[in-house]
Amino acid sequence: DMEYVGFDIVPSVIARHREAWPERNFLVADVSLIPPFKPFDVIFCRDVLQHLSFADVRRVLENFNRSGSKYLFVTFYSNKAGVVGGTLRLYI
């Protein structure tokens, strides 16, 4: 049996996910601000970090580390430039 908890800062995204997968737990949250949550076997951070400033990325990773989870898988668009929180960091 697997426990799944999904987080997103956008309420409409969470609403769509709750409708599509009612057996899973989805929460509206800013993962750079929430306190550490319980340990999981795996945290899968999908396409999140490229939307954040470097300071917010650091806070997110610190929260993940404090959670005591075993593994962290991260996907993102790479870029060398800094970004103000709430924008997308991509080369065009």
N, C-alpha and C positions, 0 to 999 in steps of 0.2 A: 504494500500500500504506500502511496506517495502523497505527501502533503505539498501543495503548491500555494505560494503566496506571491501575488504580483502587485507591484507598486507603479504608479504613474502620477505625475503632478496635474494631469489634465483630467478633470472629472468626466468629460464626455467619453474619453478613451476607456476609463474604468467602467462606465455604464455599459458601453458596447461589449467589453470583455465579460462582465457579469452576466449579460444576456446570452452571450455565445457559450460560456462555460460556467453554468450556475453551480457546478460541483466544486469549483475552485474559489479561492479566497483572493479578492482584489481590493486594494486599499488606495485611496487618494492620499499621496504623501510626497513630500520633498525629501528625497533620500540624503540630501546634504544637511538636512536639519533634524531629522528624526533621531531619537536616541538609539543606541545599539539594540537590535532585536535579538531574539534567541538564535542559537547556532543552527545552521543548516548544513547538510552535506555539501551542497553546491549553491552558490549565488551566481546567477546568469544575468549579467548586466548588458542588455542588448541596446545598442544605439542610443546611449544616454550621454556619455561623457563629452561628445563633440558639441553638445548644446550648452555646456557649462564653462564658466571661467576656470582658470587653473586653480584658483583658491577653492572654488566649489568642488572641483574634481578631487582635490586633496581631502576635503571634508568627507566626501562620499567614500573614498577609499579608507579613510580612518574609521568611519562608521562600520564599513564592511569588516575591517580588521578587528575592531572591538567586539563584533558579534560572536567571534569564536568559530565562525564557519570554517569548514575544511578547505574548500576550493572556491576560486573565483574565476569565472570565464567572462571575458569582456569582448564585445565587438564594438567597433566605432569606425568612423571615417577619419583617417589620419590627416594632420595638418600641423604646420609649424608655427602658426600665428596664434597670438592670444585672442581671447574673445570676452566680450561682456556677457554676463549671464543672460540667458533667454534668446540668444541668437545662435545661428548655425555656423560652425567653423569648417568651411570647405573652400577648396580652390576651384575657381570657375574659369 
